[in-house]
Amino acid sequence: MKLYKKYLTPIFASLVLVGCTDYVEDINTNPHQLSTDDAESKNIFQSALLANQYFHCTNNLRNTMLWLSQANGIDRQYIPLNNWNNSAASDSDSAWRFVYVNGLPQIRLVQEKATAEKNVKSLAAMQIVEAHLIGTAASLWGDIPYSAYSIASASNKPKFDKQSDVYKAVQILLDKAIVNLTKEGAIPASLDIYYGGDTSKWTQLAYSLKARFYLHTKDYANAKSNALRGISNASNDFKAKFGGKTAKQNLNPFYEFLEYERNGYMAGDGYAASILNSTSTLKRTNTKTDEAARLAYTYTGSLGNEQLNVNGLDLGSETARFGSDASMPLVSYGEMLLIIAEVDARSSLSSGVTSYNAYRSLLDSGYSIGQNNSGYDNKTFNYDPYVDADFNNGGIENNDNATPQNALLREIYEERYIYFLGNYEAFTDFRRTNNIAKITLRGAFAGTPQRLLYSQEEINSNPNVPSPLPKATDKTEVNN
């Protein structure tokens, strides 16, 4: 692994917003980059935010969508990518760089500068961003470099920590951040593209990430207790933001890929589109659930011929889920309600139904349907509350004699599968729960997808990469 003690200047930070990861993945090696010796923490702050944001929007995210049949590779190299067994180590190079070349170096530099400036609140925000980045990386690759990682030298070969140890370290880091948010200093409001320097919102984000990562490790009690202190309303959602103020600039990476870089390579037909469609035999709609607006927000086209919906400013129309100026939820209020619902459903049917109905009430307000949470394209939507009997055998959510609690859990995970379209959490859920949602994967491919492969660049440069190299179908430690 090569490390560079450099950062994105404000000018370069604005360029990051122009396009997808291909435009910025090598930016830290720019020989004209300024030294950080005299830089203030605020001058690096936004660049660190953007590096983390783009890690969560790399090509590997599209790959997991193909594997989960949320999308479909239909042309050239994207056809074999439907099969997780065809994934290559080089596919992970870009995402790995966003963690260890673009992300952590800048995050750690802000932390160093903020500490020297006694700006503890700014330090705390970067600790939260680091936790988001590293916790997600651990979920995707399993064992990763962390405790031995350093930005002090130009070349580094850190050991790989166990996945479970990384999760523990991330929880400790988030605890420190929550305390630090109560101390002196200020998050630079003008550079905080998410929360404008609001420490209460950053605190909710920290608790939300704690809830998410406790859920990853199946610590359900702590997952719920932290979710209750996490993001508490839709306006506090932590979203990847893209400028989109001018046509063909500041584009959402999905849109840029689908419309400009690889037009026609990737379609939307698959299991996800089918269960949203009321004309499909696989439909998840029922007398209490109308998914018309969410289907239209996410996909266009007829059943079996769907495309990912890229409508937006660049096309002169209402912004869809993958539109040119579409914000993408990274951590959200809806996720917190779903965590609470899952944990309650594991203890009793009635408490699970009650908590899940709280989430459905939020959906019924239009949440997650349309960029303004009020629906999409004048299409209908409806999410009436369920009752316990709906999950009994023969009920509208149990037609296969599952136990009522398992039928409820399946419904919650099916909802998460749809809710997390364009988010790595859908892939994490599939692996963590052994596919409780009963997602039908595409093709008769060997095994099931369980992880991203280690970066080829890391394999070539770091002798500490696990040996033998795990395959895409090998479970990570916490999912065994």
C-alpha positions as CSV (number, residue, x, y, z in Angstrom):
1,M,0.0,0.0,0.0
2,K,1.3,3.4,-1.0
3,L,0.5,6.4,1.2
4,Y,0.8,10.0,0.4
5,K,0.8,12.8,3.0
6,K,-1.0,15.2,0.8
7,Y,-4.5,16.5,0.5
8,L,-7.1,17.9,-1.9
9,T,-6.9,21.7,-2.0
10,P,-10.2,23.5,-2.1
11,I,-9.9,23.8,-5.9
12,F,-9.4,20.1,-6.3
13,A,-12.2,19.5,-3.9
14,S,-14.6,21.2,-6.2
15,L,-13.3,19.1,-9.0
16,V,-14.2,15.9,-7.1
17,L,-17.8,16.9,-7.4
18,V,-17.7,17.0,-11.2
19,G,-17.7,13.3,-11.9
20,C,-17.4,9.8,-10.7
21,T,-14.4,8.1,-9.1
22,D,-12.4,7.7,-12.3
23,Y,-11.8,11.4,-12.2
24,V,-10.3,11.6,-8.7
25,E,-8.9,8.2,-7.8
26,D,-5.3,9.3,-8.6
27,I,-5.6,12.9,-7.5
28,N,-3.5,12.4,-4.4
29,T,-0.4,11.7,-6.5
30,N,-0.5,15.1,-8.3
31,P,3.1,16.3,-8.3
32,H,1.9,19.9,-8.1
33,Q,-0.1,19.3,-4.9
34,L,0.6,21.8,-2.1
35,S,2.3,20.7,1.1
36,T,0.1,20.3,4.2
37,D,2.7,21.6,6.6
38,D,1.1,25.0,7.1
39,A,-2.5,24.0,6.2
40,E,-5.3,24.6,8.6
41,S,-7.6,21.7,9.4
42,K,-10.5,23.5,7.8
43,N,-8.7,23.6,4.4
44,I,-8.6,19.8,4.3
45,F,-12.0,19.2,6.0
46,Q,-14.3,19.1,2.9
47,S,-11.8,17.1,0.9
48,A,-11.9,14.4,3.5
49,L,-15.7,14.4,3.5
50,L,-15.7,14.0,-0.3
51,A,-13.2,11.1,-0.3
52,N,-15.4,9.2,2.1
53,Q,-18.5,10.1,0.0
54,Y,-17.1,8.8,-3.2
55,F,-15.8,5.6,-1.6
56,H,-19.5,4.8,-1.0
57,C,-20.3,5.4,-4.7
58,T,-17.5,3.4,-6.4
59,N,-17.9,0.7,-9.1
60,N,-18.0,-2.0,-6.4
61,L,-21.3,-0.7,-5.3
62,R,-22.7,-1.2,-8.8
63,N,-21.2,-4.7,-8.8
64,T,-23.1,-5.7,-5.6
65,M,-26.3,-4.4,-7.2
66,L,-25.7,-6.8,-10.1
67,W,-25.0,-9.7,-7.7
68,L,-28.2,-9.0,-5.7
69,S,-30.3,-8.7,-8.9
70,Q,-31.1,-5.0,-8.2
71,A,-29.6,-4.3,-11.6
72,N,-28.4,-6.3,-14.7
73,G,-25.2,-6.2,-16.7
74,I,-26.3,-6.4,-20.3
75,D,-23.3,-5.3,-22.5
76,R,-19.7,-6.2,-22.9
77,Q,-17.7,-6.6,-19.7
78,Y,-20.8,-6.0,-17.6
79,I,-22.5,-9.2,-18.7
80,P,-19.9,-11.5,-16.9
81,L,-20.0,-9.1,-13.9
82,N,-23.4,-10.5,-13.0
83,N,-21.6,-13.6,-11.8
84,W,-19.7,-12.8,-8.6
85,N,-17.3,-15.6,-9.5
86,N,-16.0,-13.5,-12.4
87,S,-15.0,-10.6,-10.1
88,A,-11.3,-9.7,-10.3
89,A,-8.9,-8.3,-7.7
90,S,-8.4,-5.3,-9.9
91,D,-12.1,-4.5,-9.6
92,S,-11.3,-3.4,-6.0
93,D,-8.4,-1.1,-6.8
94,S,-10.4,2.1,-7.0
95,A,-12.4,1.5,-3.8
96,W,-9.3,0.4,-1.9
97,R,-7.5,3.6,-2.9
98,F,-10.4,5.7,-1.7
99,V,-9.9,4.1,1.7
100,Y,-6.1,4.0,2.0
101,V,-4.9,6.7,-0.4
102,N,-7.6,9.3,-0.7
103,G,-9.7,8.7,2.5
104,L,-7.7,7.9,5.6
105,P,-4.7,10.1,4.8
106,Q,-6.9,13.2,4.5
107,I,-9.0,12.2,7.5
108,R,-6.0,11.7,9.7
109,L,-4.4,14.9,8.5
110,V,-7.5,16.9,9.6
111,Q,-7.4,15.1,12.9
112,E,-3.7,16.0,13.4
113,K,-4.3,19.7,12.5
114,A,-7.5,19.9,14.6
115,T,-5.7,18.5,17.6
116,A,-2.9,21.0,17.2
117,E,-5.5,23.8,16.9
118,K,-7.4,22.5,19.9
119,N,-10.5,22.2,17.7
120,V,-11.8,19.1,19.3
121,K,-15.2,19.3,17.6
122,S,-13.6,19.2,14.2
123,L,-11.5,16.3,15.3
124,A,-14.7,14.5,16.4
125,A,-16.4,14.9,13.0
126,M,-13.3,13.4,11.3
127,Q,-13.4,10.5,13.8
128,I,-17.0,9.8,12.8
129,V,-16.1,9.9,9.1
130,E,-13.2,7.6,9.7
131,A,-15.5,5.1,11.5
132,H,-17.9,5.3,8.6
133,L,-15.2,4.6,6.1
134,I,-13.4,1.8,8.0
135,G,-16.5,0.1,9.3
136,T,-17.8,-0.1,5.8
137,A,-14.5,-1.4,4.5
138,A,-14.4,-4.1,7.1
139,S,-17.9,-5.2,6.2
140,L,-16.9,-5.5,2.5
141,W,-13.5,-7.1,2.7
142,G,-13.4,-8.8,6.2
143,D,-9.9,-8.5,7.6
144,I,-8.3,-5.2,6.7
145,P,-5.3,-3.0,7.7
146,Y,-6.2,-0.6,10.5
147,S,-4.3,-0.7,13.8
148,A,-0.9,-0.7,12.0
149,Y,-2.0,1.8,9.3
150,S,0.1,4.9,9.3
151,I,0.4,8.0,7.1
152,A,3.9,8.8,8.4
153,S,5.8,7.1,5.5
154,A,5.5,7.0,1.7
155,S,5.5,3.2,1.7
156,N,3.7,1.0,4.2
157,K,3.0,-2.7,4.5
158,P,0.6,-2.9,7.5
159,K,-0.7,-6.1,9.0
160,F,-4.4,-7.0,8.5
161,D,-6.6,-6.9,11.6
162,K,-9.4,-9.4,12.2
163,Q,-12.8,-8.1,11.0
164,S,-14.2,-8.4,14.5
165,D,-11.3,-6.4,16.0
166,V,-11.9,-3.6,13.4
167,Y,-15.5,-3.4,14.4
168,K,-14.5,-3.1,18.1
169,A,-12.0,-0.4,17.3
170,V,-14.6,1.5,15.3
171,Q,-17.0,1.4,18.2
172,I,-14.3,2.8,20.5
173,L,-13.6,5.6,18.0
174,L,-17.2,6.6,17.8
175,D,-17.4,6.7,21.6
176,K,-14.5,9.1,21.6
177,A,-16.1,11.2,18.9
178,I,-19.4,11.5,20.9
179,V,-17.4,12.8,23.9
180,N,-15.3,15.1,21.8
181,L,-18.4,16.7,20.2
182,T,-19.1,18.2,23.7
183,K,-15.7,19.9,23.9
184,E,-14.2,23.1,22.5
185,G,-13.9,24.1,18.9
186,A,-16.2,24.2,16.0
187,I,-16.9,22.2,12.9
188,P,-16.3,24.5,9.9
189,A,-19.9,25.2,8.9
190,S,-19.2,26.5,5.4
191,L,-17.3,23.4,4.6
192,D,-19.6,20.9,6.2
193,I,-21.7,19.9,3.2
194,Y,-23.9,17.6,5.3
195,Y,-24.8,19.4,8.6
196,G,-23.4,22.9,8.4
197,G,-21.4,22.4,11.5
198,D,-24.3,21.3,13.7
199,T,-22.8,19.1,16.4
200,S,-26.2,17.7,17.5
201,K,-26.6,16.2,14.0
202,W,-23.1,14.8,14.0
203,T,-23.8,13.2,17.4
204,Q,-26.9,11.5,16.0
205,L,-24.8,10.3,13.1
206,A,-22.3,8.8,15.5
207,Y,-24.9,6.9,17.4
208,S,-26.5,5.8,14.1
209,L,-23.2,4.3,12.9
210,K,-22.8,2.6,16.3
211,A,-26.2,1.0,15.7
212,R,-25.4,-0.1,12.2
213,F,-22.1,-1.7,13.1
214,Y,-23.6,-3.4,16.2
215,L,-26.2,-4.9,13.8
216,H,-23.4,-6.1,11.5
217,T,-21.9,-8.1,14.4
218,K,-25.4,-9.3,15.6
219,D,-25.2,-7.4,18.9
220,Y,-28.9,-6.6,18.7
221,A,-29.4,-5.0,22.1
222,N,-26.7,-2.4,21.5
223,A,-27.9,-1.9,18.0
224,K,-31.3,-0.9,19.2
225,S,-30.2,1.2,22.1
226,N,-27.9,3.2,19.8
227,A,-30.5,3.5,17.1
228,L,-32.9,5.1,19.6
229,R,-30.2,7.8,20.0
230,G,-29.4,8.0,16.3
231,I,-30.8,10.1,13.5
232,S,-34.3,11.2,14.7
233,N,-35.9,12.7,11.6
234,A,-35.7,12.8,7.8
235,S,-34.0,16.2,7.7
236,N,-31.0,14.8,9.6
237,D,-30.3,12.0,7.0
238,F,-26.6,11.8,6.1
239,K,-26.7,12.0,2.3
240,A,-24.0,12.0,-0.4
241,K,-24.6,15.3,-2.2
242,F,-23.8,16.2,-5.8
243,G,-24.0,19.8,-7.0
244,G,-26.1,19.3,-10.1
245,K,-26.7,23.0,-10.4
246,T,-25.5,23.1,-14.1
247,A,-26.2,20.5,-16.8
248,K,-23.4,18.0,-17.3
249,Q,-21.6,19.2,-14.1
250,N,-21.4,17.9,-10.6
251,L,-23.2,14.7,-11.5
252,N,-24.3,11.8,-9.4
253,P,-21.8,9.0,-10.2
254,F,-24.5,6.5,-11.1
255,Y,-25.9,8.9,-13.6
256,E,-22.5,9.7,-15.0
257,F,-21.7,6.0,-15.5
258,L,-25.1,5.1,-17.0
259,E,-25.4,8.1,-19.3
260,Y,-21.9,9.2,-20.2
261,E,-19.3,6.6,-19.4
262,R,-20.9,3.2,-20.1
263,N,-24.3,4.0,-21.7
264,G,-26.2,0.8,-22.3
265,Y,-23.9,-1.5,-20.2
266,M,-26.3,-1.8,-17.2
267,A,-30.0,-2.2,-17.0
268,G,-32.5,-2.3,-14.2
269,D,-34.4,-5.6,-14.8
270,G,-34.1,-8.1,-12.0
271,Y,-35.7,-9.3,-8.8
272,A,-35.9,-5.9,-7.1
273,A,-37.8,-4.4,-10.0
274,S,-40.1,-7.3,-10.2
275,I,-41.2,-7.3,-6.6
276,L,-42.0,-3.6,-6.8
277,N,-44.2,-4.2,-9.9
278,S,-47.8,-4.9,-9.1
279,T,-48.2,-6.8,-12.5
280,S,-45.4,-9.3,-11.5
281,T,-46.1,-12.7,-10.0
282,L,-43.3,-11.8,-7.5
283,K,-45.0,-8.6,-6.4
284,R,-44.7,-7.5,-2.8
285,T,-47.7,-5.2,-3.1
286,N,-50.9,-6.2,-1.3
287,T,-54.1,-4.6,0.0
288,K,-52.0,-2.5,2.4
289,T,-49.1,-1.7,0.2
290,D,-48.9,0.3,-3.0
291,E,-45.4,0.6,-4.5
292,A,-46.2,2.4,-7.7
293,A,-44.4,5.6,-6.8
294,R,-41.3,3.9,-5.5
295,L,-41.1,1.7,-8.6
296,A,-41.3,4.8,-10.8
297,Y,-38.8,6.6,-8.7
298,T,-36.3,3.7,-9.0
299,Y,-36.9,2.2,-12.4
300,T,-38.4,3.0,-15.8
301,G,-39.7,0.7,-18.5
302,S,-42.0,-2.3,-18.6
303,L,-41.8,-5.5,-16.6
304,G,-38.7,-7.4,-17.6
305,N,-37.3,-4.4,-19.6
306,E,-36.6,-2.0,-16.7
307,Q,-33.8,0.6,-16.7
308,L,-32.5,2.4,-13.6
309,N,-34.2,5.8,-13.4
310,V,-31.7,8.5,-14.3
311,N,-34.2,11.3,-14.7
312,G,-33.1,14.6,-13.2
313,L,-31.8,18.1,-13.9
314,D,-29.6,17.1,-16.7
315,L,-32.6,15.7,-18.5
316,G,-34.9,18.5,-17.5
317,S,-37.2,16.4,-15.4
318,E,-38.0,15.5,-11.8
319,T,-35.0,14.0,-10.1
320,A,-35.2,10.2,-9.7
321,R,-33.2,7.9,-7.5
322,F,-30.2,7.9,-9.9
323,G,-30.7,11.3,-11.5
324,S,-27.9,13.7,-12.3
325,D,-28.5,15.8,-9.2
326,A,-29.8,13.0,-6.9
327,S,-28.6,12.9,-3.3
328,M,-27.9,9.4,-2.1
329,P,-28.7,8.4,1.5
330,L,-25.7,6.9,3.3
331,V,-27.0,6.8,6.9
332,S,-30.6,7.7,7.6
333,Y,-33.6,7.9,9.9
334,G,-35.4,5.2,8.0
335,E,-32.5,2.9,8.7
336,M,-32.7,3.5,12.4
337,L,-36.4,2.7,12.5
338,L,-35.7,-0.5,10.5
339,I,-33.0,-1.5,13.0
340,I,-35.4,-1.0,15.9
341,A,-38.1,-3.0,14.1
342,E,-35.7,-5.9,13.4
343,V,-34.5,-6.1,17.0
344,D,-38.1,-6.0,18.3
345,A,-39.2,-8.6,15.8
346,R,-36.6,-10.9,17.1
347,S,-38.1,-10.7,20.6
348,S,-41.8,-10.9,19.8
349,L,-44.2,-10.6,16.9
350,S,-46.4,-7.9,18.4
351,S,-43.5,-5.5,19.4
352,G,-41.9,-6.1,16.0
353,V,-45.2,-5.3,14.1
354,T,-45.6,-2.1,16.2
355,S,-42.1,-0.9,15.5
356,Y,-42.3,-1.8,11.8
357,N,-45.5,0.1,11.5
358,A,-43.7,3.2,12.8
359,Y,-41.4,2.8,9.8
360,R,-44.3,2.2,7.4
361,S,-46.0,5.4,8.7
362,L,-42.8,7.2,7.7
363,L,-43.0,5.6,4.3
364,D,-46.6,6.6,4.0
365,S,-45.6,10.3,4.3
366,G,-43.5,9.8,1.1
367,Y,-40.2,9.3,2.8
368,S,-37.5,7.8,0.5
369,I,-39.8,8.2,-2.5
370,G,-38.6,11.3,-4.4
371,Q,-35.8,13.6,-3.5
372,N,-38.2,15.8,-1.4
373,N,-39.8,12.8,0.4
374,S,-43.2,13.6,-1.0
375,G,-43.6,11.0,-3.7
376,Y,-42.6,10.9,-7.3
377,D,-44.1,11.7,-10.7
378,N,-47.7,11.9,-9.3
379,K,-47.7,8.2,-8.8
380,T,-49.6,6.6,-6.0
381,F,-48.2,5.1,-2.8
382,N,-49.7,3.6,0.3
383,Y,-48.3,1.8,3.4
384,D,-51.1,1.0,5.8
385,P,-50.2,-0.5,9.2
386,Y,-50.0,-4.2,9.6
387,V,-51.6,-6.3,12.3
388,D,-50.2,-9.4,13.9
389,A,-52.6,-11.6,11.9
390,D,-51.1,-10.5,8.6
391,F,-48.0,-12.6,9.5
392,N,-49.9,-15.7,10.6
393,N,-50.0,-18.6,8.1
394,G,-52.4,-17.6,5.4
395,G,-52.1,-13.9,6.2
396,I,-51.2,-11.4,3.5
397,E,-47.5,-11.6,4.5
398,N,-47.3,-15.3,5.1
399,N,-48.3,-17.7,2.3
400,D,-45.7,-20.4,2.9
401,N,-46.4,-21.5,6.5
402,A,-43.4,-19.7,8.0
403,T,-43.6,-18.9,11.7
404,P,-45.2,-15.5,12.2
405,Q,-41.9,-14.0,13.5
406,N,-39.9,-15.3,10.5
407,A,-42.6,-14.0,8.1
408,L,-42.2,-10.5,9.8
409,L,-38.4,-10.7,9.6
410,R,-38.6,-11.7,6.0
411,E,-40.8,-8.6,5.3
412,I,-38.4,-6.3,7.2
413,Y,-35.4,-7.6,5.2
414,E,-37.3,-7.4,1.9
415,E,-38.0,-3.8,2.7
416,R,-34.4,-3.2,3.6
417,Y,-33.4,-4.8,0.2
418,I,-35.5,-2.2,-1.6
419,Y,-34.7,0.7,0.8
420,F,-31.0,0.2,0.4
421,L,-30.8,0.2,-3.4
422,G,-27.6,2.1,-4.1
423,N,-26.2,1.4,-0.7
424,Y,-23.8,-1.3,0.5
425,E,-26.2,-2.2,3.4
426,A,-28.3,-4.3,1.0
427,F,-25.2,-6.5,0.4
428,T,-24.4,-6.6,4.1
429,D,-27.9,-7.7,5.0
430,F,-27.9,-10.5,2.4
431,R,-24.7,-12.0,3.9
432,R,-25.5,-11.3,7.6
433,T,-28.9,-12.9,7.5
434,N,-28.2,-15.7,5.1
435,N,-30.8,-14.2,2.8
436,I,-33.8,-14.1,5.1
437,A,-35.5,-11.9,2.5
438,K,-35.5,-14.8,0.1
439,I,-34.0,-12.8,-2.7
440,T,-33.8,-14.7,-5.9
441,L,-30.3,-14.2,-7.4
442,R,-29.7,-14.1,-11.1
443,G,-28.4,-17.3,-12.8
444,A,-27.2,-20.6,-11.5
445,F,-23.9,-19.3,-10.4
446,A,-21.7,-21.3,-7.9
447,G,-22.1,-20.2,-4.3
448,T,-23.3,-16.9,-3.1
449,P,-21.5,-13.5,-3.0
450,Q,-20.0,-12.9,0.4
451,R,-17.2,-10.3,0.0
452,L,-15.2,-8.0,-2.2
453,L,-11.9,-9.3,-3.4
454,Y,-8.7,-7.7,-2.0
455,S,-7.3,-5.0,-4.3
456,Q,-4.7,-6.2,-6.8
457,E,-2.5,-3.3,-6.0
458,E,-2.5,-4.3,-2.3
459,I,-1.8,-7.9,-3.2
460,N,1.2,-6.8,-5.3
461,S,2.6,-4.4,-2.6
462,N,1.8,-5.9,0.8
463,P,3.0,-9.3,1.8
464,N,0.6,-9.3,4.8
465,V,-2.4,-9.8,2.6
466,P,-4.2,-12.9,3.9
467,S,-3.1,-16.2,2.3
468,P,-4.6,-18.1,0.7
469,L,-6.6,-15.2,-0.8
470,P,-10.3,-15.5,-0.1
471,K,-12.7,-16.0,-2.9
472,A,-15.9,-13.9,-3.4
473,T,-17.9,-16.8,-2.1
474,D,-16.0,-17.1,1.2
475,K,-17.8,-15.7,4.2
476,T,-16.2,-13.0,6.3
477,E,-15.5,-13.7,10.0
478,V,-18.6,-12.1,11.5
479,N,-20.9,-13.9,9.0
480,N,-19.5,-17.4,9.6
